[in-house]
Amino acid sequence: MRKLKYHLVDVFTDRAFGGNPLAVFTNARGLPTALMQKIAKEFNLSETTFVFPPASPENDYKLRIFTPGTEVPMAGHPTVGTSFVLALEKLLDFKAPRSDFRLEENVGVIPIILEGSGDRPDFVVMTQPLPVFEPEFTDRALVAELLSITPADLDENLPAQVVTCGVPFLYVPLKNLEVAGRVKLRLDVWESHFKGTSAAHIFVFSREVENEGSTVHSRMFAPTMGISEDPATGAASGPLGSYLVKHGVTPDAPTVRIVSEQGLEMGRPSFVNIEIDRVGGEITGVRISGQSYYMGEGYLEIDMTGWE
């Protein structure tokens, strides 16, 4: 038998039962891939993370991140939440007001910054890869059918488009909050036209928001990952900010600051801070950040017979 300790944390929130819940296993040495996938399915959270020693001594740790259905190359709320847990456990040597670290993920090295005034970080900042934009998605009628709305419910001034900063998402602009609340993903349409493509993960947003200080109101659906809807999606927030900057939704500034509110329809309000740097017309930096709330810890007892 092997006793595996885990921590539970709510990410992109400052209070219990908000944000996106995450399970973190801080000592995953020796765990095979198939077992980690089974554990992630057992927890059935959007993601579960497993921490390993780094491949390079220049870095601090290696993270492997699993949804209930698959391993993902990188993810935002697991990076933010795992960094917070590692600092709480003194596995990262956080020193106020700021400490810099390097985490290995399957897309490469992810720089993170821990910020705070006490002995634990208040915010974790994650740097993401620069965005890649695919051609605009021109079949607006198909997109509307996928979301159980009409083409008139889409924002006519913005395109649907796939953007990635490591994980691709199809960004669909909606006319207003009322439309956002009516969205229901049609799995039959998704399986026929979107499954297995770069547009398989669907991110919808409205420029009309519920909370003062927010820039956009967001929802995300990822059937491929085993996620019917995600309360906060850090990996999608960097590309979202890049999309908004590229299409002129945000003010013209060297660093654009955006707040995405997400999870409200699920009863788990989440707030993701996004910063996009640019020089001229080129995006030169993508960062997301947020708070985390510690929920507790526990253990799994695993019979390792046949797994080792």
C-alpha positions in Angstrom: 0.0 0.0 0.0 1.1 3.6 -0.7 -0.3 6.5 1.2 -0.6 9.6 -1.0 -1.2 13.0 0.5 -3.2 15.5 -1.4 -4.3 19.1 -0.8 -7.6 20.7 -2.0 -7.6 24.4 -3.0 -10.1 26.7 -4.7 -8.4 28.7 -7.4 -9.2 32.2 -8.8 -11.2 33.1 -5.7 -10.6 34.5 -2.2 -13.3 32.5 -0.5 -14.4 28.9 0.1 -16.6 27.2 -2.5 -15.8 29.8 -5.2 -13.4 29.5 -8.1 -12.2 26.2 -9.6 -11.4 23.4 -7.2 -8.1 21.6 -7.5 -6.4 18.5 -6.0 -2.6 18.7 -5.6 -0.4 15.7 -5.0 2.9 17.2 -3.9 4.9 14.0 -4.0 4.1 11.9 -7.1 7.5 10.2 -7.5 7.0 6.7 -9.0 3.4 7.1 -10.0 2.7 5.7 -13.5 0.6 7.7 -16.0 -2.3 5.3 -16.0 -2.6 5.5 -12.2 -2.5 9.3 -12.2 -5.3 9.3 -14.8 -7.4 7.0 -12.6 -6.9 9.3 -9.6 -7.9 12.3 -11.6 -11.1 10.5 -12.7 -11.7 9.5 -9.1 -11.6 13.1 -8.0 -13.6 14.2 -11.0 -12.4 17.8 -10.7 -11.6 19.9 -13.8 -7.9 19.1 -13.1 -5.7 17.2 -10.6 -1.9 17.9 -10.5 1.0 15.7 -9.6 4.4 17.2 -8.6 7.7 15.6 -9.5 11.3 16.7 -9.2 12.4 18.8 -12.2 14.2 17.3 -15.2 16.6 20.3 -15.1 18.3 21.6 -11.9 17.6 25.2 -13.2 13.9 24.6 -12.5 11.9 24.0 -9.3 9.4 21.3 -10.0 7.8 19.4 -12.9 3.9 19.4 -13.0 1.8 16.8 -14.7 -1.8 17.9 -15.1 -4.8 15.6 -15.7 -8.5 16.2 -16.3 -10.9 13.3 -15.7 -10.4 12.3 -19.3 -6.8 13.1 -20.4 -3.5 14.6 -19.5 -3.1 18.3 -20.7 0.1 20.0 -21.8 -0.4 23.0 -19.6 -3.2 24.6 -17.6 -3.8 27.8 -15.7 -5.7 27.1 -12.5 -3.6 24.0 -11.8 -0.4 26.1 -12.2 -1.7 28.8 -9.9 -3.2 26.5 -7.3 -0.2 24.1 -7.2 2.2 27.0 -6.8 0.1 28.3 -3.9 0.1 24.9 -2.2 3.9 24.4 -2.7 4.4 27.8 -1.0 2.1 26.9 1.9 4.0 23.6 2.4 7.4 25.5 2.3 8.3 23.5 -0.8 8.8 26.9 -2.6 10.8 29.4 -0.6 8.5 32.4 -0.9 9.8 35.6 0.5 7.6 38.7 0.5 6.8 40.8 -1.4 7.9 38.7 -4.5 9.6 35.5 -5.4 10.2 34.0 -8.9 10.2 30.3 -9.7 10.2 28.0 -12.8 7.9 25.0 -13.3 8.2 22.4 -16.0 5.0 21.5 -17.8 4.6 19.6 -21.0 4.7 22.8 -23.1 8.1 23.7 -21.6 9.2 25.9 -18.7 6.5 28.1 -17.1 7.8 31.1 -15.2 5.7 32.0 -12.1 5.8 34.9 -9.6 4.5 34.7 -6.1 3.4 38.0 -4.6 2.2 38.9 -1.1 3.0 40.8 2.1 3.0 37.9 4.7 4.4 34.4 4.9 2.1 33.1 2.2 1.5 34.5 -1.3 -1.7 36.4 -2.0 -1.4 36.2 -5.8 0.3 33.8 -8.2 1.3 35.1 -11.6 1.8 32.7 -14.5 3.5 33.5 -17.8 2.1 31.7 -20.8 3.5 31.0 -24.3 2.8 33.7 -26.9 -0.5 33.3 -28.8 -1.1 31.6 -32.1 -4.2 32.7 -34.0 -5.9 30.4 -36.5 -8.1 31.8 -39.4 -11.5 33.2 -38.4 -14.3 30.6 -38.1 -16.7 31.8 -40.7 -19.7 29.4 -40.3 -21.5 31.5 -37.7 -24.7 29.5 -38.2 -22.9 26.3 -37.2 -21.4 28.0 -34.1 -24.9 29.2 -33.1 -26.4 25.8 -33.5 -23.6 24.3 -31.4 -24.5 26.7 -28.6 -28.3 26.4 -28.9 -28.7 30.0 -29.9 -29.3 31.9 -33.1 -26.7 33.7 -35.3 -28.4 37.0 -34.2 -27.2 36.2 -30.6 -23.6 36.4 -31.7 -21.6 39.7 -31.4 -21.7 40.8 -35.0 -18.6 43.0 -34.6 -16.2 40.2 -33.5 -15.3 36.9 -35.2 -15.3 33.4 -33.8 -11.6 32.2 -33.8 -9.3 29.6 -32.4 -6.4 31.0 -30.4 -3.9 29.0 -28.3 -1.2 29.8 -25.8 -0.5 26.1 -25.4 -4.0 24.7 -25.5 -6.4 25.8 -28.3 -9.9 27.2 -27.7 -12.6 28.4 -30.0 -13.6 31.9 -28.9 -17.2 32.8 -29.6 -18.3 36.4 -28.8 -21.9 36.8 -27.6 -24.2 39.8 -27.8 -24.9 40.1 -24.1 -25.3 38.5 -20.7 -28.8 37.2 -21.4 -27.4 35.2 -24.3 -24.5 33.9 -22.2 -27.0 32.5 -19.7 -28.9 30.7 -22.4 -26.0 28.9 -23.9 -26.3 25.0 -23.9 -23.7 23.0 -25.7 -25.2 20.5 -28.2 -23.1 17.4 -28.0 -24.5 16.0 -31.2 -23.3 19.1 -33.2 -20.0 19.1 -31.3 -19.3 15.4 -32.1 -20.2 15.9 -35.8 -18.3 19.0 -36.5 -15.9 20.0 -33.6 -14.6 16.8 -31.9 -11.0 16.1 -32.8 -10.3 19.5 -34.3 -8.5 22.5 -32.8 -12.0 24.0 -32.1 -12.9 21.2 -29.7 -12.7 23.4 -26.6 -15.4 26.1 -26.7 -15.0 29.4 -24.9 -17.9 31.9 -25.1 -17.8 35.4 -23.7 -19.8 38.6 -23.5 -18.6 42.2 -23.1 -21.6 42.8 -20.8 -20.6 41.7 -17.3 -22.2 41.1 -13.9 -19.5 42.5 -11.6 -18.0 46.0 -11.5 -14.3 45.7 -12.5 -14.8 42.8 -14.8 -14.0 43.2 -18.5 -15.7 40.1 -19.9 -18.2 37.5 -18.8 -17.0 34.0 -19.7 -18.0 30.3 -20.0 -15.9 27.3 -21.2 -17.0 23.8 -22.3 -14.5 21.0 -23.0 -16.1 17.6 -23.6 -12.8 16.1 -24.9 -11.3 16.7 -21.4 -14.3 15.2 -19.6 -15.3 18.8 -18.5 -19.0 19.6 -19.2 -18.3 23.2 -18.0 -15.3 24.8 -16.3 -15.7 27.4 -13.5 -12.4 29.1 -14.3 -10.0 28.4 -17.1 -6.5 29.9 -16.8 -5.2 28.2 -20.0 -8.0 29.9 -21.9 -7.6 33.3 -20.3 -4.2 34.2 -21.8 -5.5 33.5 -25.3 -8.8 35.3 -24.4 -6.8 38.4 -23.5 -4.7 38.1 -26.7 -7.9 37.8 -28.7 -9.4 40.9 -27.1 -6.2 42.9 -27.7 -5.9 41.7 -31.4 -9.5 42.7 -32.2 -9.3 46.1 -30.5 -11.8 45.4 -27.7 -9.3 46.8 -25.1 -7.7 50.2 -24.8 -4.5 50.9 -26.7 -1.7 50.5 -24.1 1.7 48.9 -23.8 0.3 46.6 -21.1 -3.4 45.8 -21.2 -5.1 44.6 -18.0 -8.3 42.5 -18.3 -10.5 40.7 -15.7 -12.5 37.7 -16.8 -15.4 36.7 -14.6 -16.3 33.0 -15.0 -18.2 30.3 -13.2 -21.2 32.5 -12.2 -23.7 30.2 -14.0 -22.3 27.3 -11.9 -22.5 29.1 -8.6 -18.6 29.2 -8.4 -17.7 32.9 -9.1 -14.1 33.1 -10.4 -12.0 36.1 -11.4 -8.9 35.7 -13.6 -6.6 38.7 -14.0 -5.0 38.9 -17.5 -2.1 41.1 -18.6 -1.1 41.4 -22.3 2.1 43.2 -23.3 2.6 44.5 -26.8 5.1 46.4 -28.8 3.6 48.1 -31.9 1.1 45.6 -33.2 2.9 42.5 -31.8 1.9 40.7 -28.5 5.1 40.2 -26.6 3.9 38.9 -23.2 1.0 37.0 -21.8 0.3 36.6 -18.1 -2.6 35.5 -15.9 -2.9 35.7 -12.1 -5.3 35.1 -9.3 -5.8 34.2 -5.7 -6.4 30.8 -4.1 -8.2 29.6 -1.0 -7.0 26.6 0.9 -9.7 24.0 1.6 -7.9 21.1 3.4 -5.9 18.0 2.9 -6.4 14.2 2.9 -4.9 10.9 1.9 -5.5 8.2 -0.7 -4.3 4.6 0.2 -3.4 2.9 -3.1 -2.6 -0.8 -3.5 0.4 -0.5 -5.8 0.3 -4.2 -6.9 0.4 -4.2 -10.6 1.1 -0.4 -10.9 4.8 -0.4 -10.0 
